[in-house]
Every structure is written in C-alpha cells, then in structure tokens.
Amino acid sequence: DIGKQLGCGGHLASLRRTASGRLSLENAITFDALENLPRAELSQHVIPILSADI
C-alpha cells in the first residue's frame, strides 16, 4: 500500500499476524506449555474450532 502511494511498488520481508477475530497473541499459549498442562486445565486454554469465530 505504501509502495502504491509512492508509485514505486514494494514487498514484505515478513508478516506476523497478531490477532484474528477474538484470538490474539496476548491470549496464546505455547505448545510446550499446553503439553505440560494438567488435563483438568486443558479446556481453559483450548477453543473448539467451530466456536473459534476466525
């Protein structure tokens, strides 16, 4: 978009999505942390795909 406005084109070297719908990096948990959670706490950190609203 900047390249278009400047009339010179452009490209990205990288892109990191920080949020999608109600999902965000602030609420994310690593796979390592997820693997080490007690089973009773797992449902507090996992959103079923049909209700993820992405």
PyMOL Python script that loads the backbone (N, CA, C, O; Angstrom):
from pymol import cmd

cmd.read_pdbstr("""\
ATOM      1  N   ASP A   1       0.817  -1.194   0.000  1.00  0.00           N
ATOM      2  CA  ASP A   1       0.000   0.000   0.000  1.00  0.00           C
ATOM      3  C   ASP A   1       0.865   1.264   0.000  1.00  0.00           C
ATOM      4  O   ASP A   1       0.544   2.238  -0.681  1.00  0.00           O
ATOM      5  N   ILE A   2       1.957   1.245   0.761  1.00  0.00           N
ATOM      6  CA  ILE A   2       2.856   2.402   0.776  1.00  0.00           C
ATOM      7  C   ILE A   2       3.514   2.563  -0.591  1.00  0.00           C
ATOM      8  O   ILE A   2       3.603   3.671  -1.120  1.00  0.00           O
ATOM      9  N   GLY A   3       3.978   1.438  -1.164  1.00  0.00           N
ATOM     10  CA  GLY A   3       4.596   1.480  -2.483  1.00  0.00           C
ATOM     11  C   GLY A   3       3.650   2.012  -3.539  1.00  0.00           C
ATOM     12  O   GLY A   3       4.057   2.761  -4.427  1.00  0.00           O
ATOM     13  N   LYS A   4       2.391   1.627  -3.445  1.00  0.00           N
ATOM     14  CA  LYS A   4       1.393   2.108  -4.409  1.00  0.00           C
ATOM     15  C   LYS A   4       1.227   3.622  -4.289  1.00  0.00           C
ATOM     16  O   LYS A   4       1.159   4.327  -5.296  1.00  0.00           O
ATOM     17  N   GLN A   5       1.165   4.113  -3.061  1.00  0.00           N
ATOM     18  CA  GLN A   5       1.007   5.560  -2.841  1.00  0.00           C
ATOM     19  C   GLN A   5       2.232   6.333  -3.328  1.00  0.00           C
ATOM     20  O   GLN A   5       2.114   7.452  -3.828  1.00  0.00           O
ATOM     21  N   LEU A   6       3.417   5.719  -3.176  1.00  0.00           N
ATOM     22  CA  LEU A   6       4.644   6.381  -3.616  1.00  0.00           C
ATOM     23  C   LEU A   6       4.904   6.187  -5.108  1.00  0.00           C
ATOM     24  O   LEU A   6       5.767   6.845  -5.690  1.00  0.00           O
ATOM     25  N   GLY A   7       4.138   5.266  -5.723  1.00  0.00           N
ATOM     26  CA  GLY A   7       4.294   4.995  -7.140  1.00  0.00           C
ATOM     27  C   GLY A   7       5.537   4.194  -7.469  1.00  0.00           C
ATOM     28  O   GLY A   7       6.062   4.295  -8.578  1.00  0.00           O
ATOM     29  N   CYS A   8       6.025   3.385  -6.509  1.00  0.00           N
ATOM     30  CA  CYS A   8       7.263   2.644  -6.764  1.00  0.00           C
ATOM     31  C   CYS A   8       7.167   1.148  -6.453  1.00  0.00           C
ATOM     32  O   CYS A   8       8.166   0.442  -6.589  1.00  0.00           O
ATOM     33  N   GLY A   9       6.023   0.649  -6.049  1.00  0.00           N
ATOM     34  CA  GLY A   9       5.908  -0.762  -5.694  1.00  0.00           C
ATOM     35  C   GLY A   9       6.544  -1.053  -4.350  1.00  0.00           C
ATOM     36  O   GLY A   9       7.134  -0.167  -3.731  1.00  0.00           O
ATOM     37  N   GLY A  10       6.427  -2.284  -3.900  1.00  0.00           N
ATOM     38  CA  GLY A  10       7.010  -2.668  -2.621  1.00  0.00           C
ATOM     39  C   GLY A  10       6.754  -4.137  -2.340  1.00  0.00           C
ATOM     40  O   GLY A  10       6.022  -4.796  -3.078  1.00  0.00           O
ATOM     41  N   HIS A  11       7.357  -4.656  -1.268  1.00  0.00           N
ATOM     42  CA  HIS A  11       7.147  -6.043  -0.866  1.00  0.00           C
ATOM     43  C   HIS A  11       7.391  -6.188   0.632  1.00  0.00           C
ATOM     44  O   HIS A  11       7.952  -5.295   1.268  1.00  0.00           O
ATOM     45  N   LEU A  12       6.970  -7.309   1.183  1.00  0.00           N
ATOM     46  CA  LEU A  12       7.176  -7.625   2.591  1.00  0.00           C
ATOM     47  C   LEU A  12       8.302  -8.626   2.738  1.00  0.00           C
ATOM     48  O   LEU A  12       8.417  -9.559   1.943  1.00  0.00           O
ATOM     49  N   ALA A  13       9.124  -8.440   3.739  1.00  0.00           N
ATOM     50  CA  ALA A  13      10.145  -9.436   4.066  1.00  0.00           C
ATOM     51  C   ALA A  13       9.561 -10.462   5.033  1.00  0.00           C
ATOM     52  O   ALA A  13       9.983 -11.619   5.044  1.00  0.00           O
ATOM     53  N   SER A  14       8.584 -10.037   5.848  1.00  0.00           N
ATOM     54  CA  SER A  14       7.902 -10.958   6.757  1.00  0.00           C
ATOM     55  C   SER A  14       6.578 -10.340   7.183  1.00  0.00           C
ATOM     56  O   SER A  14       6.364  -9.135   7.057  1.00  0.00           O
ATOM     57  N   LEU A  15       5.702 -11.192   7.688  1.00  0.00           N
ATOM     58  CA  LEU A  15       4.393 -10.756   8.148  1.00  0.00           C
ATOM     59  C   LEU A  15       4.015 -11.610   9.341  1.00  0.00           C
ATOM     60  O   LEU A  15       4.103 -12.836   9.275  1.00  0.00           O
ATOM     61  N   ARG A  16       3.601 -10.992  10.415  1.00  0.00           N
ATOM     62  CA  ARG A  16       3.207 -11.733  11.615  1.00  0.00           C
ATOM     63  C   ARG A  16       1.804 -11.306  12.008  1.00  0.00           C
ATOM     64  O   ARG A  16       1.558 -10.135  12.298  1.00  0.00           O
ATOM     65  N   ARG A  17       0.891 -12.263  12.017  1.00  0.00           N
ATOM     66  CA  ARG A  17      -0.485 -11.976  12.417  1.00  0.00           C
ATOM     67  C   ARG A  17      -0.536 -11.969  13.948  1.00  0.00           C
ATOM     68  O   ARG A  17      -0.153 -12.946  14.592  1.00  0.00           O
ATOM     69  N   THR A  18      -1.005 -10.874  14.517  1.00  0.00           N
ATOM     70  CA  THR A  18      -1.066 -10.749  15.972  1.00  0.00           C
ATOM     71  C   THR A  18      -2.465 -10.973  16.518  1.00  0.00           C
ATOM     72  O   THR A  18      -2.645 -11.136  17.725  1.00  0.00           O
ATOM     73  N   ALA A  19      -3.461 -10.984  15.632  1.00  0.00           N
ATOM     74  CA  ALA A  19      -4.831 -11.229  16.062  1.00  0.00           C
ATOM     75  C   ALA A  19      -5.673 -11.658  14.869  1.00  0.00           C
ATOM     76  O   ALA A  19      -5.399 -11.293  13.725  1.00  0.00           O
ATOM     77  N   SER A  20      -6.704 -12.442  15.165  1.00  0.00           N
ATOM     78  CA  SER A  20      -7.682 -12.846  14.166  1.00  0.00           C
ATOM     79  C   SER A  20      -9.001 -13.033  14.899  1.00  0.00           C
ATOM     80  O   SER A  20      -9.156 -13.976  15.676  1.00  0.00           O
ATOM     81  N   GLY A  21      -9.953 -12.137  14.655  1.00  0.00           N
ATOM     82  CA  GLY A  21     -11.200 -12.184  15.411  1.00  0.00           C
ATOM     83  C   GLY A  21     -10.917 -11.965  16.887  1.00  0.00           C
ATOM     84  O   GLY A  21     -10.222 -11.017  17.254  1.00  0.00           O
ATOM     85  N   ARG A  22     -11.449 -12.836  17.734  1.00  0.00           N
ATOM     86  CA  ARG A  22     -11.212 -12.690  19.176  1.00  0.00           C
ATOM     87  C   ARG A  22      -9.942 -13.394  19.644  1.00  0.00           C
ATOM     88  O   ARG A  22      -9.629 -13.370  20.834  1.00  0.00           O
ATOM     89  N   LEU A  23      -9.209 -14.019  18.727  1.00  0.00           N
ATOM     90  CA  LEU A  23      -7.958 -14.688  19.064  1.00  0.00           C
ATOM     91  C   LEU A  23      -6.810 -13.695  18.947  1.00  0.00           C
ATOM     92  O   LEU A  23      -6.746 -12.927  17.988  1.00  0.00           O
ATOM     93  N   SER A  24      -5.893 -13.709  19.933  1.00  0.00           N
ATOM     94  CA  SER A  24      -4.752 -12.795  19.881  1.00  0.00           C
ATOM     95  C   SER A  24      -3.529 -13.439  20.518  1.00  0.00           C
ATOM     96  O   SER A  24      -3.639 -14.429  21.240  1.00  0.00           O
ATOM     97  N   LEU A  25      -2.372 -12.870  20.243  1.00  0.00           N
ATOM     98  CA  LEU A  25      -1.140 -13.374  20.848  1.00  0.00           C
ATOM     99  C   LEU A  25      -1.149 -13.215  22.362  1.00  0.00           C
ATOM    100  O   LEU A  25      -0.545 -14.016  23.075  1.00  0.00           O
ATOM    101  N   GLU A  26      -1.832 -12.182  22.856  1.00  0.00           N
ATOM    102  CA  GLU A  26      -1.919 -11.966  24.302  1.00  0.00           C
ATOM    103  C   GLU A  26      -2.557 -13.154  25.010  1.00  0.00           C
ATOM    104  O   GLU A  26      -2.213 -13.456  26.153  1.00  0.00           O
ATOM    105  N   ASN A  27      -3.485 -13.829  24.338  1.00  0.00           N
ATOM    106  CA  ASN A  27      -4.194 -14.959  24.934  1.00  0.00           C
ATOM    107  C   ASN A  27      -3.644 -16.305  24.484  1.00  0.00           C
ATOM    108  O   ASN A  27      -4.206 -17.351  24.807  1.00  0.00           O
ATOM    109  N   ALA A  28      -2.551 -16.277  23.743  1.00  0.00           N
ATOM    110  CA  ALA A  28      -1.978 -17.514  23.202  1.00  0.00           C
ATOM    111  C   ALA A  28      -1.192 -18.274  24.269  1.00  0.00           C
ATOM    112  O   ALA A  28      -0.772 -17.706  25.277  1.00  0.00           O
ATOM    113  N   ILE A  29      -1.005 -19.564  24.024  1.00  0.00           N
ATOM    114  CA  ILE A  29      -0.212 -20.423  24.893  1.00  0.00           C
ATOM    115  C   ILE A  29       0.693 -21.261  23.986  1.00  0.00           C
ATOM    116  O   ILE A  29       0.263 -21.691  22.915  1.00  0.00           O
ATOM    117  N   THR A  30       1.912 -21.491  24.393  1.00  0.00           N
ATOM    118  CA  THR A  30       2.837 -22.264  23.561  1.00  0.00           C
ATOM    119  C   THR A  30       2.455 -23.743  23.584  1.00  0.00           C
ATOM    120  O   THR A  30       1.767 -24.201  24.497  1.00  0.00           O
ATOM    121  N   PHE A  31       2.908 -24.483  22.573  1.00  0.00           N
ATOM    122  CA  PHE A  31       2.653 -25.919  22.549  1.00  0.00           C
ATOM    123  C   PHE A  31       3.322 -26.607  23.731  1.00  0.00           C
ATOM    124  O   PHE A  31       2.759 -27.541  24.301  1.00  0.00           O
ATOM    125  N   ASP A  32       4.512 -26.157  24.103  1.00  0.00           N
ATOM    126  CA  ASP A  32       5.198 -26.739  25.261  1.00  0.00           C
ATOM    127  C   ASP A  32       4.370 -26.563  26.530  1.00  0.00           C
ATOM    128  O   ASP A  32       4.200 -27.506  27.302  1.00  0.00           O
ATOM    129  N   ALA A  33       3.858 -25.359  26.742  1.00  0.00           N
ATOM    130  CA  ALA A  33       3.033 -25.104  27.926  1.00  0.00           C
ATOM    131  C   ALA A  33       1.754 -25.934  27.874  1.00  0.00           C
ATOM    132  O   ALA A  33       1.304 -26.455  28.895  1.00  0.00           O
ATOM    133  N   LEU A  34       1.176 -26.053  26.693  1.00  0.00           N
ATOM    134  CA  LEU A  34      -0.043 -26.834  26.518  1.00  0.00           C
ATOM    135  C   LEU A  34       0.189 -28.303  26.843  1.00  0.00           C
ATOM    136  O   LEU A  34      -0.639 -28.940  27.494  1.00  0.00           O
ATOM    137  N   GLU A  35       1.316 -28.839  26.387  1.00  0.00           N
ATOM    138  CA  GLU A  35       1.644 -30.246  26.657  1.00  0.00           C
ATOM    139  C   GLU A  35       1.827 -30.522  28.144  1.00  0.00           C
ATOM    140  O   GLU A  35       1.551 -31.627  28.609  1.00  0.00           O
ATOM    141  N   ASN A  36       2.290 -29.521  28.892  1.00  0.00           N
ATOM    142  CA  ASN A  36       2.582 -29.710  30.307  1.00  0.00           C
ATOM    143  C   ASN A  36       1.424 -29.360  31.236  1.00  0.00           C
ATOM    144  O   ASN A  36       1.546 -29.484  32.454  1.00  0.00           O
ATOM    145  N   LEU A  37       0.314 -28.930  30.672  1.00  0.00           N
ATOM    146  CA  LEU A  37      -0.844 -28.594  31.500  1.00  0.00           C
ATOM    147  C   LEU A  37      -1.492 -29.850  32.062  1.00  0.00           C
ATOM    148  O   LEU A  37      -1.556 -30.872  31.379  1.00  0.00           O
ATOM    149  N   PRO A  38      -1.972 -29.784  33.296  1.00  0.00           N
ATOM    150  CA  PRO A  38      -2.795 -30.892  33.797  1.00  0.00           C
ATOM    151  C   PRO A  38      -4.056 -30.998  32.934  1.00  0.00           C
ATOM    152  O   PRO A  38      -4.602 -29.979  32.509  1.00  0.00           O
ATOM    153  N   ARG A  39      -4.510 -32.195  32.681  1.00  0.00           N
ATOM    154  CA  ARG A  39      -5.671 -32.417  31.802  1.00  0.00           C
ATOM    155  C   ARG A  39      -6.886 -31.599  32.250  1.00  0.00           C
ATOM    156  O   ARG A  39      -7.656 -31.130  31.413  1.00  0.00           O
ATOM    157  N   ALA A  40      -7.059 -31.428  33.549  1.00  0.00           N
ATOM    158  CA  ALA A  40      -8.206 -30.683  34.074  1.00  0.00           C
ATOM    159  C   ALA A  40      -8.179 -29.211  33.654  1.00  0.00           C
ATOM    160  O   ALA A  40      -9.232 -28.576  33.595  1.00  0.00           O
ATOM    161  N   GLU A  41      -7.007 -28.660  33.362  1.00  0.00           N
ATOM    162  CA  GLU A  41      -6.883 -27.252  32.972  1.00  0.00           C
ATOM    163  C   GLU A  41      -6.893 -27.049  31.455  1.00  0.00           C
ATOM    164  O   GLU A  41      -6.957 -25.913  30.984  1.00  0.00           O
ATOM    165  N   LEU A  42      -6.832 -28.116  30.705  1.00  0.00           N
ATOM    166  CA  LEU A  42      -6.735 -28.038  29.249  1.00  0.00           C
ATOM    167  C   LEU A  42      -7.897 -27.263  28.621  1.00  0.00           C
ATOM    168  O   LEU A  42      -7.682 -26.440  27.731  1.00  0.00           O
ATOM    169  N   SER A  43      -9.110 -27.519  29.075  1.00  0.00           N
ATOM    170  CA  SER A  43     -10.283 -26.876  28.471  1.00  0.00           C
ATOM    171  C   SER A  43     -10.299 -25.363  28.682  1.00  0.00           C
ATOM    172  O   SER A  43     -11.013 -24.658  27.968  1.00  0.00           O
ATOM    173  N   GLN A  44      -9.535 -24.848  29.641  1.00  0.00           N
ATOM    174  CA  GLN A  44      -9.461 -23.404  29.876  1.00  0.00           C
ATOM    175  C   GLN A  44      -8.657 -22.700  28.782  1.00  0.00           C
ATOM    176  O   GLN A  44      -8.769 -21.485  28.615  1.00  0.00           O
ATOM    177  N   HIS A  45      -7.849 -23.457  28.038  1.00  0.00           N
ATOM    178  CA  HIS A  45      -6.938 -22.864  27.067  1.00  0.00           C
ATOM    179  C   HIS A  45      -7.213 -23.262  25.619  1.00  0.00           C
ATOM    180  O   HIS A  45      -6.551 -22.760  24.710  1.00  0.00           O
ATOM    181  N   VAL A  46      -8.169 -24.146  25.390  1.00  0.00           N
ATOM    182  CA  VAL A  46      -8.458 -24.630  24.039  1.00  0.00           C
ATOM    183  C   VAL A  46      -9.864 -24.195  23.637  1.00  0.00           C
ATOM    184  O   VAL A  46     -10.820 -24.373  24.391  1.00  0.00           O
ATOM    185  N   ILE A  47      -9.977 -23.625  22.445  1.00  0.00           N
ATOM    186  CA  ILE A  47     -11.272 -23.207  21.916  1.00  0.00           C
ATOM    187  C   ILE A  47     -11.659 -24.184  20.809  1.00  0.00           C
ATOM    188  O   ILE A  47     -10.899 -24.357  19.856  1.00  0.00           O
ATOM    189  N   PRO A  48     -12.821 -24.824  20.912  1.00  0.00           N
ATOM    190  CA  PRO A  48     -13.258 -25.725  19.840  1.00  0.00           C
ATOM    191  C   PRO A  48     -13.311 -24.974  18.504  1.00  0.00           C
ATOM    192  O   PRO A  48     -13.753 -23.826  18.462  1.00  0.00           O
ATOM    193  N   ILE A  49     -12.875 -25.594  17.439  1.00  0.00           N
ATOM    194  CA  ILE A  49     -12.763 -24.944  16.134  1.00  0.00           C
ATOM    195  C   ILE A  49     -14.086 -24.352  15.656  1.00  0.00           C
ATOM    196  O   ILE A  49     -14.089 -23.303  15.013  1.00  0.00           O
ATOM    197  N   LEU A  50     -15.204 -25.003  15.957  1.00  0.00           N
ATOM    198  CA  LEU A  50     -16.499 -24.494  15.493  1.00  0.00           C
ATOM    199  C   LEU A  50     -16.934 -23.224  16.222  1.00  0.00           C
ATOM    200  O   LEU A  50     -17.788 -22.490  15.726  1.00  0.00           O
ATOM    201  N   SER A  51     -16.355 -22.959  17.394  1.00  0.00           N
ATOM    202  CA  SER A  51     -16.715 -21.735  18.113  1.00  0.00           C
ATOM    203  C   SER A  51     -15.579 -20.718  18.135  1.00  0.00           C
ATOM    204  O   SER A  51     -15.672 -19.707  18.832  1.00  0.00           O
ATOM    205  N   ALA A  52     -14.514 -20.967  17.386  1.00  0.00           N
ATOM    206  CA  ALA A  52     -13.349 -20.077  17.386  1.00  0.00           C
ATOM    207  C   ALA A  52     -13.631 -18.748  16.692  1.00  0.00           C
ATOM    208  O   ALA A  52     -12.944 -17.765  16.967  1.00  0.00           O
ATOM    209  N   ASP A  53     -14.620 -18.687  15.803  1.00  0.00           N
ATOM    210  CA  ASP A  53     -15.004 -17.447  15.128  1.00  0.00           C
ATOM    211  C   ASP A  53     -13.816 -16.761  14.459  1.00  0.00           C
ATOM    212  O   ASP A  53     -13.523 -15.594  14.719  1.00  0.00           O
ATOM    213  N   ILE A  54     -13.140 -17.517  13.587  1.00  0.00           N
ATOM    214  CA  ILE A  54     -11.992 -16.941  12.880  1.00  0.00           C
ATOM    215  C   ILE A  54     -12.323 -16.662  11.434  1.00  0.00           C
ATOM    216  O   ILE A  54     -11.473 -16.176  10.688  1.00  0.00           O
TER     217      ILE A  54
END
""", "prot")
cmd.dss("prot")
cmd.show_as("cartoon", "prot")
cmd.util.cbc("prot")
cmd.orient("prot")
